[in-house]
Amino acid sequence: QVQLVESGGGSVQPGGSLRLSCVASGFSSDYYAIGWFRQAPGKAREGVSCISKSREMTYYSDSVKGRFTISRDNAKNTVYLQMNSLKPEDTAVYYCAAANPEHTKVVVTTMSCYGMQYWGKGTLVTVSS
């Protein structure tokens, strides 16, 4: 059974940092594209950052470029999102998602990320003074 479990969320002051982790089970993340998405209260879910299975392609939304960094450790079946210089507008529930490009049309480019198959339950990030 495919499962994604996020952790690392919490409350932080503006300018602070957090590192989110997403541990995958039930599949080998080597073969999957993985991404982070977020949904703020009253807003639609948006893509934050994604990484292709080969690590060749990474996507960052304009709102997080230069502040967030996605990385993956396939040996640990884990993907990370390092978030620096956090702003109040980064407050949201952050979701990890994954997709196998052999099974579905998932797209990860420098300009876009969509087509994820599996989703975690999310972790809340609150940025407030």
C-alpha positions in Angstrom: 0.0 0.0 0.0 1.4 3.3 -1.0 1.7 5.8 1.8 3.3 9.2 2.2 3.8 10.7 5.6 4.8 14.3 6.1 6.4 15.7 9.2 8.3 18.8 10.3 5.5 21.4 10.3 5.0 23.8 13.1 4.9 27.4 14.1 7.7 29.8 13.3 8.3 33.5 13.2 8.7 35.4 10.0 12.2 35.0 8.7 12.6 31.6 10.3 13.2 28.2 8.8 11.6 24.7 8.8 12.5 21.5 7.1 9.6 19.3 6.0 10.1 15.5 5.5 8.1 13.1 3.5 8.7 9.4 4.1 7.3 7.1 1.4 6.4 3.5 2.0 4.9 0.7 -0.1 7.0 1.7 -3.1 10.5 2.7 -4.0 10.8 6.4 -4.4 13.6 5.9 -6.9 11.0 5.5 -9.6 8.7 8.3 -8.6 8.5 12.0 -9.2 7.7 13.7 -5.8 6.4 17.1 -5.0 5.2 19.4 -2.3 1.9 21.3 -2.5 0.2 23.6 -0.1 -3.3 24.9 0.6 -3.9 28.0 2.6 -7.3 28.6 4.3 -9.8 29.7 1.7 -7.4 29.2 -1.2 -6.9 26.5 -3.8 -4.1 24.0 -3.5 -0.9 25.1 -5.3 2.3 23.4 -6.3 5.3 24.6 -4.3 8.2 22.4 -5.4 8.7 19.1 -7.3 11.6 16.9 -8.2 11.7 14.3 -11.0 12.7 10.7 -10.2 16.1 11.3 -11.8 16.6 14.6 -9.9 17.3 16.2 -13.3 14.3 18.5 -13.1 13.1 20.6 -10.2 10.2 23.0 -10.1 9.7 25.9 -7.7 6.8 28.2 -7.7 7.7 31.9 -8.2 6.6 32.6 -4.6 9.2 30.3 -3.1 12.1 30.5 -5.5 15.3 31.3 -3.7 13.9 30.5 -0.3 12.9 26.8 -0.5 15.0 23.8 -1.6 13.7 20.4 -2.4 15.9 17.3 -2.1 15.5 13.6 -2.0 17.3 10.7 -0.4 16.2 7.6 -2.2 18.1 5.3 0.2 15.8 6.6 2.9 12.7 6.9 0.7 12.5 10.4 1.9 12.0 13.8 0.3 12.7 17.0 2.1 11.6 20.6 1.7 14.0 23.1 3.3 12.1 26.4 3.9 14.0 29.5 4.7 13.1 33.1 5.1 9.5 32.1 5.8 6.8 34.7 5.4 3.2 34.8 6.8 1.9 34.1 3.3 3.7 30.7 3.5 1.2 29.6 6.2 -0.7 26.6 4.8 -1.1 22.8 5.1 1.8 21.3 3.1 1.2 18.0 1.3 3.6 15.6 -0.2 2.6 13.8 -3.4 4.1 11.2 -5.7 3.6 9.7 -9.1 5.3 7.0 -11.2 5.9 8.3 -14.7 5.7 4.7 -16.0 2.1 4.5 -14.8 0.7 8.0 -15.2 1.4 11.3 -17.1 3.2 13.2 -14.4 5.0 16.4 -15.5 7.9 18.0 -13.7 9.7 20.8 -15.5 11.2 24.0 -14.3 8.0 25.7 -15.3 5.3 23.3 -14.0 4.4 20.3 -11.9 1.2 18.3 -12.2 -0.2 14.8 -12.4 0.5 13.4 -9.0 -1.1 10.0 -8.1 -0.6 9.7 -4.3 -1.0 12.2 -1.5 -0.1 12.4 2.1 -2.4 13.9 4.7 -0.4 17.1 5.2 1.5 19.0 7.8 0.6 22.5 9.0 3.0 25.3 8.8 2.2 28.5 10.5 4.3 31.7 10.1 3.3 34.4 12.5 4.9 36.9 14.9 
